[in-house]
Amino acid sequence: KAGVTQTPRYLIKTRGQQVTLSCSPISGHRSVSWYQQTPGQGLQFLFEYFSETQRNKGNFPGRFSGRQFSNSRSEMNVSTLELGDSALYLCASSSRAGGRDEQFFGPGTRLTVL
Amino acid sequence: KNEVEQSPQNLTAQEGEFITINCSYSVGISALHWLQQHPGGGIVSLFMLSSGKKKHGRLIATINIQEKHSSLHITASHPRDSAVYICAVNSGGGADGLTFGKGTHLIIQP
């Protein structure tokens, strides 16, 4: 069974630009969650999608958005990038929503904002 | 909002030692996750538990719901166990997604 994949793996952008990250979950998984990891704040929950609907959202500004497609693939978008958005962005898929099932993590996308 | 505290933050031990990492949380939960993160960023789920005890190989995880506390034990530790171990909780109803501890940086020396 193929694992969770994320593209791209590395990304360098400049302030003010926007970026789109992609996550393909394990086949059959309908829940995709996104997380941001920084040295200062650690891992933080961004949002969760289940069956194309945003189920939960963390405490992040509206510049962070996402969506999920009918095949469960998910994208997250960050507009008007700031230096502080530099981070490792991880997605995780699971069978059930709400963190009540084992989470399978992708390798992450490392975003650097210059 | 659930607060998740892990201890110790850093731990260096010799190969073969018994390792314990602790996690406490402030609000009742529906599930607790133990995760392992190696250098380079990849995260692997070790356990998900809501009560009692689970064992997988040399790893054991326990949870005490009344005391809002969980422990991760590693028996016969090995240098390949060197990693960051992260505790995460799902508060009841899953309304806020997972809340994470800051992690425990474990180094096992040969």
Chai-1 contact restraints between the chains, C-beta under 6 A:
chainA,res_idxA,chainB,res_idxB,connection_type,confidence,min_distance_angstrom,max_distance_angstrom,comment,restraint_id
A,G42,B,F100,contact,1.0,0.0,6.0,A-B,restraint_1
A,G42,B,K102,contact,1.0,0.0,6.0,A-B,restraint_2
A,L43,B,F100,contact,1.0,0.0,6.0,A-B,restraint_3
A,F45,B,G97,contact,1.0,0.0,6.0,A-B,restraint_4
A,F45,B,L98,contact,1.0,0.0,6.0,A-B,restraint_5
A,E48,B,G97,contact,1.0,0.0,6.0,A-B,restraint_6
A,N56,B,G97,contact,1.0,0.0,6.0,A-B,restraint_7
A,G58,B,G97,contact,1.0,0.0,6.0,A-B,restraint_8
A,L88,B,G41,contact,1.0,0.0,6.0,A-B,restraint_9
A,G98,B,G94,contact,1.0,0.0,6.0,A-B,restraint_10
A,G99,B,N90,contact,1.0,0.0,6.0,A-B,restraint_11
A,G99,B,G94,contact,1.0,0.0,6.0,A-B,restraint_12
A,G99,B,L98,contact,1.0,0.0,6.0,A-B,restraint_13
A,R100,B,S30,contact,1.0,0.0,6.0,A-B,restraint_14
A,R100,B,A31,contact,1.0,0.0,6.0,A-B,restraint_15
A,E102,B,S45,contact,1.0,0.0,6.0,A-B,restraint_16
A,E102,B,M48,contact,1.0,0.0,6.0,A-B,restraint_17
A,Q103,B,S45,contact,1.0,0.0,6.0,A-B,restraint_18
A,F105,B,I43,contact,1.0,0.0,6.0,A-B,restraint_19
A,P107,B,G42,contact,1.0,0.0,6.0,A-B,restraint_20
A,G108,B,G41,contact,1.0,0.0,6.0,A-B,restraint_21
